Amino acid sequence: MRKAIFVMTLTAILSAPVAASDFGHTAKDRAQINDAFNGMADMCAHDFGFTRIPPKPDSLLVDKMQAYLLLATSADYEIGRWAEIASEAHAMERAKKDDALAERLADALIAAEKDPDSYDRAEALWMQTFKAPVETVVRACGSATADSFIGANYLTGTGSADRYDVELRKMFADSVKDVAEKESAKK
């Protein structure tokens, strides 16, 4: 939810006919962005092993954000970069609504069930399709650590989605079994 608020807030601000210096000067705007950064940092640390910088008081971070934007060469550029990072961090949420992605996952399951000789290729397709949005989120977390403001105040280090490989392979095998059972029940 925090990520969605962040993306919506930055999108609305970027599309509004407002001077860049007007952005973030309301306590509400800065508080929403701070909440979004905190949520993203928590997710990146918990799910992908990045290092969460110990949270600082919201009032301190909101003031630091205002100072950062006031001193930026281009506040619009900084805001745009933050919006891109937030959008990429939202990739898994978008993937849940992607019918084409769901169809590719189903294709892999059906192929593995129909032809056991194609199991390895089907599993590779499943893994690649399933992990693409996850890897996008990991890249977004990495971009956040590289951002001078986010990296100094919310998140640092490196992370990966490698820990999901075993879980995804098991999920694939279990799903192939489920498809096979449903097919045999139809006969």
C-alpha positions in Angstrom: 0.0 0.0 0.0 2.8 2.4 0.9 4.5 1.7 -2.5 1.2 2.5 -4.3 0.8 5.7 -2.4 4.4 6.7 -3.3 3.9 6.0 -7.0 0.6 7.8 -7.1 2.0 10.8 -5.1 5.0 11.2 -7.4 3.0 10.6 -10.5 0.4 13.3 -9.5 3.1 15.7 -8.6 5.1 15.2 -11.8 2.0 15.7 -14.0 0.8 18.8 -12.1 1.6 22.2 -13.4 3.6 23.1 -10.3 7.1 24.5 -10.0 9.6 21.9 -8.9 10.4 24.1 -5.9 6.8 23.6 -4.8 7.1 19.9 -4.5 7.6 18.4 -1.1 7.2 21.6 0.7 4.0 20.4 2.4 4.5 18.2 5.4 1.9 15.8 4.0 3.8 15.3 0.7 7.1 14.7 2.5 5.5 12.4 5.1 3.9 10.3 2.4 7.2 10.0 0.5 9.0 9.2 3.8 6.4 6.4 4.5 6.9 5.0 1.0 10.7 5.0 1.4 10.4 3.3 4.8 8.1 0.6 3.3 10.3 0.0 0.3 13.4 -0.2 2.6 11.6 -2.7 4.9 10.6 -4.9 1.9 14.0 -4.8 0.3 15.7 -5.8 3.5 13.2 -8.5 4.5 12.6 -10.1 1.1 16.0 -9.7 -0.6 18.6 -9.3 2.1 19.5 -5.6 1.7 20.6 -3.8 4.8 18.0 -1.6 6.4 19.5 1.6 7.9 18.0 1.9 11.4 14.9 4.0 11.1 15.3 7.7 12.1 12.5 9.8 13.4 10.0 10.8 10.7 10.3 14.5 11.4 14.1 14.3 10.9 13.8 12.5 7.6 11.1 14.8 6.3 13.3 17.8 7.0 16.3 16.1 5.4 14.2 15.4 2.3 13.1 19.0 2.1 16.7 20.2 2.4 17.9 17.6 -0.2 15.3 18.8 -2.7 16.0 22.4 -2.1 19.8 21.8 -2.7 19.3 19.5 -5.7 20.4 20.8 -9.1 17.0 19.7 -10.4 14.3 18.7 -8.0 12.3 17.4 -11.0 15.1 15.1 -11.9 15.4 13.8 -8.4 11.7 13.3 -8.1 11.7 11.5 -11.5 14.4 9.1 -10.4 12.5 8.4 -7.2 9.3 7.7 -9.2 11.2 5.3 -11.5 12.6 3.4 -8.5 9.2 3.2 -6.9 7.6 2.0 -10.1 10.2 -0.8 -10.5 9.8 -1.7 -6.9 6.1 -2.3 -7.7 6.8 -4.8 -10.5 5.6 -7.8 -8.5 2.2 -6.1 -7.9 1.9 -5.4 -11.6 2.8 -9.0 -12.4 0.0 -10.4 -10.3 -2.4 -8.7 -12.7 -0.6 -9.7 -16.0 -2.7 -12.2 -17.9 0.1 -12.9 -20.4 2.5 -13.8 -17.6 -0.1 -16.1 -16.0 -0.6 -17.7 -19.4 3.2 -18.4 -19.8 3.3 -19.9 -16.3 0.3 -22.1 -17.3 2.0 -23.1 -20.6 5.0 -24.3 -18.7 2.9 -26.4 -16.3 0.9 -28.0 -19.2 4.0 -28.7 -21.2 5.7 -30.5 -18.3 2.6 -32.5 -17.6 2.0 -33.5 -21.3 5.6 -34.4 -22.0 7.9 -35.5 -19.2 10.8 -35.1 -21.5 10.2 -31.3 -21.6 10.1 -31.0 -17.8 13.5 -29.2 -17.6 12.7 -26.7 -20.4 9.3 -26.1 -18.8 10.8 -25.6 -15.4 13.3 -23.1 -16.9 10.4 -21.2 -18.6 8.5 -21.2 -15.3 11.6 -19.9 -13.4 12.4 -17.2 -15.9 8.8 -16.0 -16.2 8.2 -16.0 -12.4 11.5 -14.5 -11.5 11.5 -11.6 -14.0 9.4 -9.3 -11.9 11.2 -10.4 -8.7 14.5 -9.5 -10.3 13.1 -6.1 -11.4 12.3 -5.4 -7.7 15.8 -6.5 -6.7 17.2 -4.0 -9.3 14.9 -1.3 -7.9 16.2 -2.0 -4.4 19.8 -1.7 -5.7 18.9 1.6 -7.4 17.5 2.8 -4.1 20.8 2.0 -2.4 22.7 3.9 -5.1 20.5 6.9 -4.7 22.3 9.4 -2.5 19.3 10.3 -0.4 17.7 6.9 -0.1 21.0 5.1 0.3 22.1 7.5 3.1 18.8 7.3 5.0 16.9 4.2 4.4 18.7 1.3 2.7 22.2 0.1 1.8 24.1 -3.0 0.8 23.3 -5.6 -1.7 20.6 -8.3 -2.0 19.3 -11.0 -4.3 16.4 -13.2 -5.1 18.5 -16.4 -5.0 16.8 -17.7 -2.0 13.6 -18.1 -4.0 15.0 -20.6 -6.4 14.4 -23.6 -4.2 10.9 -22.5 -3.3 10.0 -21.8 -6.9 11.3 -25.2 -8.1 9.2 -26.9 -5.4 6.2 -24.8 -6.4 6.6 -25.8 -10.0 6.9 -29.5 -9.2 3.8 -29.3 -6.9 1.9 -27.5 -9.6 2.8 -30.0 -12.3 1.5 -32.8 -10.0 -1.7 -30.8 -9.4 -2.3 -30.4 -13.1 -1.6 -34.1 -13.7 -4.1 -35.1 -11.0 -6.8 -32.8 -12.4 -6.2 -34.2 -15.9 -6.4 -37.8 -14.7 -9.6 -37.0 -12.7 -11.2 -35.8 -16.0 -10.6 -39.1 -17.6 
